Amino acid sequence: MPRRGPVPPREIPPDPIYGDVLVAKLINKVMRHGKKSKAEKIVYGAFDIIKEKMGKNPLEVFHAAVENVKPVMEVRPRRVGGATYQIPMEVNERRQIHLALKWLVEAARERSERRMVVRLANEIMDAYNKRGGAFKKKEEVHRMAEANRAFAHYRW
């Protein structure tokens, strides 16, 4: 039987308007119940609001926001002799992007504005300005990793 290696990551086609893979990933994160066209309307509407309010290229604002929200360290549980320790570890690039997009969408969904388009736009602008729910989540994860630095020697 031939030996198989790890499964390569799937190629995600870039979104039709901006031609950007990261925007396509955001659309997929916003999507619920397979309603992709609705998710596209939300994301592109949010980008229009960003362009209107900030007067900047929404793609650049979005990329900067994702960079600001990407975590460098996170804690992972590890059992050592009956006790479970939270061990700080570096986060790989793909997971950083996944977590950043996930936190942006979750924070947008928890906001109090009426429409998801406005909530997402405001959350992206807040992340761009290093504030908001997603940025707070990143700071919290980093604080946890810093607090558990004493257990770093349990890293495997």
The 8 nearest C-alpha neighbors of each residue, nearest first, counted from 0:
[[1, 2, 3, 4, 5, 6, 7, 8],
 [2, 0, 3, 4, 5, 6, 7, 8],
 [1, 3, 0, 4, 5, 6, 7, 8],
 [2, 4, 1, 5, 6, 0, 7, 8],
 [3, 5, 6, 2, 7, 1, 8, 0],
 [6, 4, 7, 3, 8, 2, 9, 1],
 [5, 7, 4, 8, 3, 9, 10, 2],
 [8, 6, 5, 9, 4, 10, 3, 93],
 [9, 7, 10, 6, 11, 5, 93, 94],
 [10, 8, 11, 7, 6, 12, 93, 24],
 [9, 11, 12, 8, 7, 20, 13, 24],
 [10, 12, 9, 13, 20, 23, 24, 14],
 [11, 13, 20, 10, 14, 23, 19, 18],
 [14, 12, 20, 19, 18, 23, 11, 15],
 [13, 15, 23, 18, 19, 16, 17, 20],
 [14, 16, 18, 17, 13, 19, 23, 12],
 [17, 15, 18, 14, 19, 43, 13, 22],
 [18, 16, 19, 14, 15, 22, 58, 13],
 [19, 17, 13, 14, 15, 16, 20, 22],
 [18, 20, 13, 17, 22, 21, 14, 23],
 [19, 21, 13, 23, 22, 24, 14, 12],
 [22, 20, 24, 23, 19, 25, 13, 62],
 [21, 23, 25, 24, 19, 20, 26, 14],
 [24, 22, 14, 20, 26, 21, 25, 13],
 [23, 25, 21, 27, 22, 26, 28, 20],
 [26, 24, 22, 28, 27, 23, 29, 100],
 [25, 27, 23, 29, 24, 28, 38, 39],
 [26, 28, 24, 30, 25, 29, 23, 35],
 [29, 27, 25, 26, 30, 24, 101, 104],
 [28, 30, 26, 27, 38, 25, 104, 31],
 [31, 29, 38, 27, 28, 35, 34, 26],
 [30, 32, 33, 34, 29, 38, 35, 28],
 [31, 33, 34, 30, 35, 29, 38, 37],
 [32, 34, 31, 35, 30, 27, 36, 38],
 [35, 33, 37, 32, 36, 31, 30, 38],
 [34, 36, 38, 37, 30, 33, 39, 27],
 [37, 35, 39, 38, 34, 40, 30, 41],
 [36, 38, 40, 35, 39, 34, 41, 30],
 [37, 39, 30, 35, 41, 36, 40, 29],
 [40, 38, 36, 42, 37, 41, 26, 43],
 [41, 39, 37, 43, 38, 42, 44, 36],
 [42, 40, 116, 38, 44, 39, 43, 45],
 [43, 41, 45, 39, 44, 40, 46, 38],
 [44, 42, 46, 40, 45, 41, 39, 47],
 [45, 43, 47, 41, 46, 42, 40, 116],
 [44, 46, 120, 116, 42, 48, 43, 47],
 [45, 47, 43, 49, 44, 57, 48, 50],
 [48, 46, 44, 50, 45, 49, 51, 43],
 [49, 47, 51, 45, 46, 50, 52, 44],
 [48, 50, 46, 52, 47, 51, 53, 57],
 [51, 49, 54, 47, 57, 48, 55, 53],
 [50, 52, 48, 49, 54, 53, 47, 55],
 [53, 51, 49, 50, 54, 48, 55, 47],
 [54, 52, 55, 50, 49, 51, 48, 56],
 [53, 55, 50, 51, 52, 56, 49, 57],
 [56, 54, 53, 50, 57, 60, 49, 59],
 [55, 57, 58, 59, 50, 60, 54, 49],
 [58, 56, 60, 46, 50, 59, 49, 61],
 [57, 59, 61, 56, 60, 62, 46, 17],
 [60, 58, 62, 61, 57, 56, 63, 55],
 [59, 61, 57, 63, 58, 62, 64, 127],
 [60, 62, 64, 58, 59, 63, 57, 65],
 [63, 61, 59, 65, 64, 60, 58, 66],
 [64, 62, 66, 60, 65, 61, 127, 59],
 [63, 65, 127, 126, 61, 67, 62, 66],
 [64, 66, 68, 62, 67, 63, 99, 69],
 [67, 65, 63, 69, 64, 68, 62, 99],
 [68, 66, 64, 65, 69, 63, 126, 129],
 [67, 69, 65, 134, 99, 66, 137, 70],
 [70, 68, 99, 95, 66, 67, 65, 96],
 [71, 69, 72, 137, 95, 68, 90, 73],
 [70, 72, 90, 89, 69, 73, 95, 141],
 [73, 71, 89, 88, 90, 70, 141, 144],
 [72, 74, 87, 88, 144, 140, 141, 89],
 [75, 73, 87, 86, 144, 85, 88, 76],
 [76, 74, 86, 85, 87, 77, 73, 88],
 [75, 77, 85, 84, 86, 83, 74, 78],
 [78, 76, 84, 83, 79, 85, 75, 86],
 [79, 77, 83, 82, 84, 81, 80, 76],
 [80, 78, 82, 81, 83, 77, 84, 153],
 [79, 81, 82, 78, 83, 77, 84, 153],
 [80, 82, 79, 78, 83, 84, 77, 76],
 [83, 81, 79, 78, 80, 84, 77, 76],
 [82, 84, 78, 77, 79, 76, 81, 85],
 [85, 83, 77, 76, 86, 78, 82, 150],
 [84, 86, 76, 75, 74, 77, 147, 87],
 [85, 87, 74, 75, 150, 151, 84, 76],
 [86, 88, 74, 144, 73, 151, 148, 75],
 [89, 87, 72, 73, 74, 86, 90, 75],
 [88, 90, 72, 71, 73, 91, 87, 70],
 [91, 89, 72, 71, 95, 94, 88, 73],
 [90, 92, 94, 93, 95, 89, 71, 96],
 [91, 93, 95, 94, 96, 90, 97, 69],
 [94, 92, 96, 95, 91, 97, 90, 98],
 [93, 95, 97, 96, 92, 91, 98, 90],
 [96, 94, 92, 69, 98, 93, 97, 70],
 [95, 97, 99, 93, 94, 98, 100, 69],
 [96, 98, 94, 100, 95, 99, 101, 93],
 [97, 99, 101, 95, 96, 100, 94, 102],
 [100, 98, 69, 96, 102, 68, 101, 97],
 [101, 99, 103, 97, 102, 98, 96, 25],
 [100, 102, 98, 104, 99, 103, 97, 105],
 [101, 103, 133, 105, 99, 100, 104, 106],
 [104, 102, 100, 133, 106, 101, 105, 107],
 [103, 105, 107, 101, 106, 102, 108, 100],
 [106, 104, 102, 108, 107, 103, 101, 109],
 [107, 105, 132, 109, 103, 108, 104, 133],
 [106, 108, 119, 104, 118, 110, 105, 109],
 [107, 109, 105, 106, 110, 104, 115, 118],
 [110, 108, 106, 107, 105, 111, 132, 118],
 [111, 109, 107, 108, 112, 118, 106, 122],
 [110, 112, 113, 109, 118, 108, 107, 114],
 [113, 111, 118, 110, 114, 117, 115, 109],
 [112, 114, 111, 115, 117, 118, 110, 116],
 [115, 113, 116, 117, 112, 118, 119, 111],
 [114, 116, 118, 117, 119, 41, 113, 108],
 [115, 117, 41, 45, 119, 114, 118, 44],
 [118, 116, 120, 115, 114, 119, 121, 45],
 [117, 119, 115, 107, 121, 120, 116, 112],
 [120, 118, 107, 122, 116, 121, 117, 115],
 [121, 119, 45, 117, 123, 122, 118, 49],
 [120, 122, 124, 118, 123, 119, 125, 117],
 [121, 123, 125, 119, 124, 120, 107, 126],
 [124, 122, 126, 120, 125, 121, 64, 127],
 [125, 123, 127, 121, 122, 126, 120, 128],
 [126, 124, 122, 128, 130, 131, 127, 123],
 [127, 125, 64, 129, 123, 128, 130, 124],
 [126, 128, 64, 124, 125, 129, 63, 123],
 [127, 129, 125, 126, 130, 124, 64, 131],
 [130, 128, 126, 127, 125, 134, 67, 131],
 [129, 131, 125, 126, 134, 128, 135, 132],
 [130, 132, 125, 134, 133, 126, 135, 122],
 [133, 131, 135, 106, 134, 136, 130, 122],
 [132, 134, 102, 136, 103, 135, 106, 131],
 [133, 135, 137, 68, 136, 130, 132, 131],
 [136, 134, 138, 132, 133, 137, 139, 131],
 [135, 137, 139, 133, 134, 138, 132, 140],
 [136, 138, 134, 140, 139, 135, 70, 68],
 [137, 139, 135, 141, 136, 140, 142, 134],
 [138, 140, 136, 142, 137, 141, 135, 143],
 [141, 139, 143, 137, 142, 138, 73, 136],
 [140, 142, 144, 138, 143, 139, 72, 145],
 [143, 141, 145, 139, 144, 140, 146, 138],
 [142, 144, 146, 140, 141, 145, 139, 147],
 [145, 143, 87, 141, 147, 74, 142, 146],
 [144, 146, 142, 148, 143, 147, 141, 87],
 [145, 147, 143, 144, 148, 142, 149, 141],
 [148, 146, 144, 149, 145, 150, 143, 86],
 [147, 149, 145, 151, 150, 146, 144, 87],
 [148, 150, 147, 151, 152, 146, 86, 145],
 [151, 149, 148, 152, 86, 153, 147, 84],
 [152, 150, 148, 153, 154, 86, 149, 87],
 [151, 153, 154, 150, 149, 86, 155, 148],
 [154, 152, 151, 150, 155, 86, 77, 79],
 [155, 153, 152, 151, 86, 88, 150, 87],
 [154, 153, 152, 77, 151, 88, 86, 87]]
